[in-house]
Amino acid sequence: MAAFASNMPSEVGLRLLRCPLGPNIVLRTASCSVGVVLPVYSTFKALESRNQDEQQRWLLYWAAYGSFSIAEVFTDKFLSWFPLYYHMKLAFLVWLQLPSVDGAKQLYMNHLRPFLLRHQARLDQIMGCLYSEMTKFVSAQQGGLQFAKTLLMKILGTATQVVGGIFHPLQSKPSGGSRSIEGPTGREEQARSEIEGPTPLVPNSESENDE
């Protein structure tokens, strides 16, 4: 039984590697962790520590990673069929981050920076057009966005009231019970006033002085 339990991890690993989709899923998860999760946390630490060198390093990484992601959008469907594609992608992401080789800086200085400097004027025009079109779109859809916001707030308010009514039901208002309790007290006071008679009037001191 112990020998069977010891062989279970190896058998599971072999089945996972033999499965055509298994290694790709594992490598995609590893690529996402190495390429996004770890750099996000490292960027956070660099910003909080206010280390200029670390901030510049991760800015270069995000510039290289963004360029790689743009290229991958158009080539991933074709390159994913090549064997060991995701292995090479994972190795490339590790190469970008390693401080010993500083692959992101090499990629930026040797390829990305010269390309951007060469086409900077054209890219500025494209970015200006994109920003203007985005501004026009948002302005044209302002009424719809406001309506959607109002509708969403109403839905949230209704949902909050429903949830509050479920977990904190409203207490019933007192109706006749309090009156029945207060009734005898009023009758006792009336009977007491009839027994004692009318209250004598106390003359005002100022009127006596005037007389």
Order of alpha helices (4+ residues) and beta strands (2+ residues): alpha-alpha-alpha-alpha-alpha-alpha-alpha-alpha-alpha-alpha-alpha
